[in-house]
Amino acid sequence: MYKSIVRPLLFSFDPEAVHHFSFKSIKLLSKVPGFSALSRKRFKPNHPALKRELFGLQFENPVGMAAGFDKDAKAFKEFSNLGFGFIEIGTLTPKPQDGNPRQRLFRLKKDQAIVNRMGFNNGGVDAAVERLKKNPKLGQPNHVLIGGNIGKNKLTPNDEAVNDYIICFEKLFDHVDYFTVNVSSPNTPGLRELQDRKPLTYILQTLQDLNNKKANRKPILLKIAPDLTDDQLMDIIGIVADTKIDGVIASNTTISREGLQSEESLVKQAGGLSGAPLTNRATEVISFLHDKSNGAFPIIGVGGIMTAQDAIDKLNAGASLVQLYTGFVYEGPKLIRDINKAIIAQGL
């Protein structure tokens, strides 16, 4: 029903307006008695083969929502009811910011892709914390496993960026289950320069030092771009080993436009590309990191997962978990169920 009725209707309107409408609709429907229970029954299979233990955390299933969808932690419970095993909120910054001027979100339907240049639009970390306080504590019934994706404000210079990451880390620490350090979005000017070995090591080591002083440390992951060269990926492996962070999320959106078939006016839009054109490259990055590191750290695979087989390919390439964004937009919650059923069927 989603692809035949709901999606054509939604795709006839502005993408960002539809995004906000969808949030309101899901939250409204979730207030209807029995809707959440029915959603869980339909989209969230409960099977021992789906359970995962990673970073010291217990995942109901290995299919998560990627950062960028529920930026401000407004609907994590509702999205969990649609089948996701974990939700990554953000990217959050210390101060609220509007992001880039609209229009900044584009559907490339011929390519099953999206281009966005949102620019870390979010209401700030403090507002998100207030919403996260409603999530039961880890280990309690109905707890939604949450990742906190953190970044820097646009106006913060790169040589002061570490302070923004520290602020978000400290404020979110008691309210998320793991952290993702985002230095790979192409939509904040200069941000990707922080992927260079020296500044990245400094940021990660600073957070890790703070983390290790806590009574119960939280896993720290690094989200990387798919556009890194092999030499840069080798640097990432070295940085993970040096800082002893817990894993990598591969990968963020790409600045490449190779092989696209959509209208030139869409292809030329600035921003990060996600969806089907990223499928193979994201899997290649996962495989490279897994093979060259000898499986030294866990990887969360994200990028171009449009079918259950795409997810299986990433798991076979070395990913321990996967995340959806564009595939969820194009395929709906059925994709989550299909992936989990394929994992059960294949015994992965």
C-alpha positions as CSV (number, residue, x, y, z in Angstrom):
1,M,0.0,0.0,0.0
2,Y,2.9,2.4,0.8
3,K,4.4,2.2,-2.7
4,S,1.2,2.1,-4.6
5,I,-0.8,4.7,-2.7
6,V,1.0,6.6,0.1
7,R,4.3,7.2,-1.7
8,P,2.9,8.6,-4.9
9,L,0.8,11.0,-2.9
10,L,3.7,12.1,-0.7
11,F,6.0,12.5,-3.6
12,S,3.7,15.0,-5.3
13,F,4.6,17.6,-2.6
14,D,7.8,19.4,-1.5
15,P,10.2,16.9,0.2
16,E,10.8,18.9,3.3
17,A,7.2,19.7,3.8
18,V,6.4,16.0,3.4
19,H,9.0,15.1,6.0
20,H,7.4,17.3,8.6
21,F,3.9,16.2,7.6
22,S,5.0,12.5,8.0
23,F,6.3,13.2,11.5
24,K,3.0,14.8,12.6
25,S,1.0,12.0,11.0
26,I,3.0,9.2,12.6
27,K,2.7,10.8,16.0
28,L,-1.0,11.4,15.6
29,L,-1.7,7.8,14.4
30,S,0.3,6.5,17.3
31,K,-2.2,8.1,19.7
32,V,-5.0,5.9,18.2
33,P,-5.6,2.9,20.5
34,G,-3.9,-0.2,19.2
35,F,-2.0,1.4,16.4
36,S,1.4,1.1,17.9
37,A,0.8,-2.6,18.9
38,L,-0.4,-3.3,15.4
39,S,2.6,-1.6,13.9
40,R,5.0,-3.7,16.1
41,K,3.2,-6.9,15.2
42,R,3.3,-6.1,11.4
43,F,6.8,-4.6,11.0
44,K,8.9,-5.7,14.0
45,P,9.5,-9.5,14.1
46,N,10.7,-10.8,17.4
47,H,13.2,-13.7,16.7
48,P,16.3,-14.9,18.5
49,A,18.3,-14.7,15.2
50,L,17.8,-11.0,15.1
51,K,19.3,-10.2,18.5
52,R,22.7,-8.5,18.5
53,E,25.1,-7.7,21.3
54,L,27.5,-5.0,20.2
55,F,29.5,-2.3,22.1
56,G,28.0,-3.9,25.3
57,L,24.5,-3.1,24.1
58,Q,21.6,-5.4,23.3
59,F,19.9,-4.7,20.0
60,E,16.4,-6.1,19.3
61,N,17.3,-6.3,15.6
62,P,20.2,-5.1,13.5
63,V,18.2,-2.5,11.4
64,G,18.5,1.0,12.6
65,M,17.3,4.5,11.5
66,A,20.2,6.6,10.3
67,A,20.9,10.0,11.6
68,G,19.3,12.9,9.8
69,F,15.7,11.6,9.9
70,D,14.7,12.2,13.5
71,K,17.2,15.0,14.0
72,D,15.6,16.5,17.2
73,A,14.5,13.2,18.9
74,K,10.8,14.1,18.2
75,A,9.5,10.6,17.2
76,F,12.0,8.0,18.3
77,K,9.4,5.9,20.0
78,E,7.0,6.0,17.0
79,F,9.8,5.0,14.6
80,S,10.8,2.2,16.9
81,N,7.2,0.8,16.6
82,L,7.7,0.7,12.8
83,G,10.4,-1.9,13.2
84,F,13.7,-0.2,13.8
85,G,16.0,-1.9,16.3
86,F,17.6,1.4,17.2
87,I,17.3,5.1,16.3
88,E,20.2,7.5,15.7
89,I,19.1,11.1,16.4
90,G,20.9,14.2,15.2
91,T,23.1,15.6,13.9
92,L,22.8,17.8,17.0
93,T,24.8,20.9,17.7
94,P,25.3,22.9,20.9
95,K,23.2,25.9,19.7
96,P,20.0,25.7,17.6
97,Q,20.6,26.6,13.9
98,D,18.3,26.9,10.9
99,G,20.6,25.2,8.4
100,N,20.9,26.2,4.8
101,P,18.3,28.2,2.9
102,R,15.4,26.3,1.4
103,Q,14.9,24.5,-1.1
104,R,17.6,22.2,0.2
105,L,16.1,18.7,-0.2
106,F,15.5,17.1,-3.6
107,R,14.2,13.7,-4.9
108,L,16.0,12.1,-7.8
109,K,13.3,9.6,-8.5
110,K,14.9,8.1,-11.7
111,D,17.9,7.3,-9.6
112,Q,16.0,6.3,-6.4
113,A,18.1,8.9,-4.6
114,I,17.9,12.1,-2.6
115,V,20.2,15.2,-2.6
116,N,20.2,17.2,0.6
117,R,22.1,20.2,1.8
118,M,20.2,20.7,5.1
119,G,23.2,22.0,7.0
120,F,22.7,20.5,10.4
121,N,19.4,22.2,10.9
122,N,18.3,21.3,14.5
123,G,16.8,22.8,17.6
124,G,20.0,22.4,19.6
125,V,21.1,19.8,22.1
126,D,19.2,21.1,25.1
127,A,15.8,20.8,23.4
128,A,16.6,17.2,22.3
129,V,17.7,16.3,25.9
130,E,14.3,17.3,27.2
131,R,12.6,14.9,24.8
132,L,15.0,12.1,25.5
133,K,14.2,12.3,29.2
134,K,10.9,10.6,28.3
135,N,12.8,7.5,27.1
136,P,12.9,4.8,29.9
137,K,16.4,4.1,31.1
138,L,18.5,1.3,29.5
139,G,17.3,-2.0,30.8
140,Q,13.8,-0.8,31.6
141,P,10.7,-1.9,29.6
142,N,10.0,0.1,26.5
143,H,13.5,1.6,26.3
144,V,14.4,2.7,22.8
145,L,18.0,2.2,22.0
146,I,19.3,5.7,21.0
147,G,22.5,6.9,19.3
148,G,23.4,10.5,19.6
149,N,25.0,11.9,16.4
150,I,26.9,15.1,17.3
151,G,28.5,17.9,15.2
152,K,29.6,21.5,15.3
153,N,27.7,24.7,14.7
154,K,28.3,26.3,11.3
155,L,29.8,29.4,12.8
156,T,32.3,27.5,15.1
157,P,35.8,27.7,13.5
158,N,37.4,24.3,12.9
159,D,40.2,25.0,15.4
160,E,37.5,25.4,18.1
161,A,35.3,22.5,16.9
162,V,36.3,20.1,19.7
163,N,34.5,22.4,22.1
164,D,31.2,21.8,20.3
165,Y,31.7,18.1,20.4
166,I,32.5,18.2,24.1
167,I,29.3,20.2,24.9
168,C,27.1,17.8,23.0
169,F,28.8,14.8,24.5
170,E,28.4,16.0,28.1
171,K,24.8,17.1,27.7
172,L,23.7,13.9,25.9
173,F,25.7,11.5,28.0
174,D,23.0,10.4,30.4
175,H,20.3,10.2,27.6
176,V,21.8,8.2,24.7
177,D,23.2,4.7,24.5
178,Y,26.1,5.4,22.1
179,F,27.6,8.4,20.3
180,T,28.4,9.1,16.7
181,V,31.0,11.8,15.8
182,N,30.0,13.4,12.5
183,V,32.8,15.1,10.7
184,S,31.7,13.8,7.2
185,S,28.7,15.8,6.2
186,P,29.3,17.8,3.0
187,N,26.8,20.5,4.0
188,T,28.7,22.4,6.7
189,P,31.5,24.4,5.1
190,G,34.9,23.0,6.1
191,L,33.6,20.2,8.2
192,R,35.1,17.4,6.1
193,E,38.5,18.9,6.8
194,L,38.2,17.5,10.3
195,Q,38.5,14.0,8.8
196,D,42.2,14.7,8.3
197,R,44.3,12.6,10.7
198,K,45.5,15.3,13.1
199,P,42.3,17.1,13.9
200,L,40.2,14.0,13.8
201,T,42.6,12.2,16.2
202,Y,42.4,15.2,18.6
203,I,38.6,15.3,18.6
204,L,38.2,11.6,19.1
205,Q,40.9,11.3,21.8
206,T,39.5,14.3,23.7
207,L,36.1,12.6,23.8
208,Q,37.5,9.3,24.6
209,D,39.5,10.7,27.5
210,L,36.3,12.3,28.9
211,N,34.5,9.0,28.3
212,N,37.0,6.9,30.2
213,K,36.5,9.1,33.3
214,K,32.8,8.3,33.4
215,A,31.6,5.6,35.8
216,N,29.9,3.8,32.8
217,R,31.5,4.8,29.5
218,K,29.4,5.0,26.3
219,P,30.5,3.6,22.9
220,I,31.9,6.2,20.5
221,L,31.6,5.7,16.8
222,L,33.0,7.7,13.9
223,K,30.8,8.4,10.8
224,I,32.9,8.7,7.6
225,A,32.4,9.9,4.0
226,P,32.2,7.4,1.2
227,D,34.5,9.7,-0.9
228,L,37.7,8.9,1.1
229,T,40.6,7.4,-0.8
230,D,42.1,4.0,0.2
231,D,45.0,5.9,1.9
232,Q,42.5,8.0,3.8
233,L,40.6,4.8,4.8
234,M,43.9,3.3,6.1
235,D,44.3,6.5,8.1
236,I,40.8,5.9,9.6
237,I,41.8,2.4,10.6
238,G,44.9,3.8,12.3
239,I,42.9,6.5,14.1
240,V,40.5,3.9,15.4
241,A,43.4,1.9,16.7
242,D,45.1,4.9,18.3
243,T,42.1,6.4,20.0
244,K,40.4,3.0,20.8
245,I,37.0,4.3,19.8
246,D,34.4,1.6,19.4
247,G,33.6,1.5,15.7
248,V,32.8,3.2,12.4
249,I,29.7,4.1,10.6
250,A,30.2,3.7,6.8
251,S,29.1,5.8,5.2
252,N,27.6,9.3,5.0
253,T,26.3,10.9,1.8
254,T,28.5,11.4,-1.2
255,I,29.5,14.4,-3.3
256,S,29.9,12.2,-6.4
257,R,27.3,12.5,-9.2
258,E,28.7,9.7,-11.3
259,G,26.2,7.7,-13.4
260,L,23.0,9.6,-12.5
261,Q,20.1,9.6,-14.9
262,S,17.8,12.2,-13.4
263,E,17.2,15.7,-14.8
264,E,20.3,17.9,-15.0
265,S,18.7,20.5,-12.8
266,L,18.5,17.9,-10.0
267,V,21.9,16.3,-10.6
268,K,23.6,19.7,-10.4
269,Q,22.1,20.6,-7.0
270,A,24.7,21.0,-4.3
271,G,24.7,18.7,-1.3
272,G,25.1,15.1,-0.3
273,L,23.7,12.3,-2.4
274,S,22.1,9.3,-0.8
275,G,20.2,6.3,-2.1
276,A,20.7,3.7,-4.8
277,P,23.7,5.3,-6.4
278,L,25.6,4.9,-3.2
279,T,24.8,1.2,-2.7
280,N,28.0,-0.3,-4.2
281,R,30.5,2.3,-2.9
282,A,29.2,2.1,0.7
283,T,29.6,-1.7,0.5
284,E,33.1,-1.3,-0.9
285,V,34.1,0.9,2.0
286,I,32.7,-1.5,4.6
287,S,34.6,-4.4,2.9
288,F,37.8,-2.4,2.8
289,L,37.7,-1.4,6.4
290,H,36.8,-4.9,7.6
291,D,39.4,-6.6,5.5
292,K,42.3,-4.2,6.0
293,S,41.7,-4.0,9.8
294,N,41.2,-7.8,10.1
295,G,37.8,-7.1,11.6
296,A,39.4,-5.1,14.4
297,F,36.3,-3.0,15.1
298,P,32.5,-3.2,14.4
299,I,31.1,-1.4,11.4
300,I,27.5,-0.1,11.0
301,G,26.7,-0.2,7.3
302,V,24.6,2.6,5.8
303,G,24.2,3.9,2.3
304,G,22.0,2.8,-0.6
305,I,20.1,0.1,1.2
306,M,17.0,-0.1,-1.0
307,T,16.3,-3.8,-0.8
308,A,16.8,-6.6,1.7
309,Q,19.6,-8.0,-0.4
310,D,21.5,-4.6,-0.2
311,A,21.4,-5.0,3.6
312,I,22.6,-8.7,3.4
313,D,25.4,-7.6,1.1
314,K,26.6,-5.1,3.7
315,L,26.4,-7.7,6.5
316,N,28.4,-10.1,4.4
317,A,30.9,-7.4,3.6
318,G,31.6,-7.0,7.4
319,A,28.9,-4.8,8.8
320,S,27.5,-5.8,12.2
321,L,24.4,-3.6,11.9
322,V,22.8,-1.6,9.2
323,Q,20.9,1.7,9.0
324,L,18.3,3.1,6.6
325,Y,17.4,6.6,5.5
326,T,16.6,7.0,1.7
327,G,15.5,3.3,1.4
328,F,13.0,4.0,4.1
329,V,11.7,7.0,2.2
330,Y,11.3,5.1,-1.0
331,E,10.2,1.7,0.3
332,G,8.5,2.4,3.6
333,P,8.5,0.3,6.8
334,K,8.1,-2.9,4.8
335,L,11.8,-2.7,3.9
336,I,12.7,-3.0,7.6
337,R,10.5,-6.1,7.9
338,D,11.9,-7.6,4.7
339,I,15.5,-7.1,5.9
340,N,14.8,-8.8,9.2
341,K,13.0,-11.7,7.6
342,A,15.9,-12.2,5.2
343,I,18.4,-12.2,8.1
344,I,16.3,-14.9,9.8
345,A,16.0,-16.9,6.6
346,Q,19.7,-16.8,5.9
347,G,20.8,-17.3,9.5
348,L,23.0,-14.3,9.6
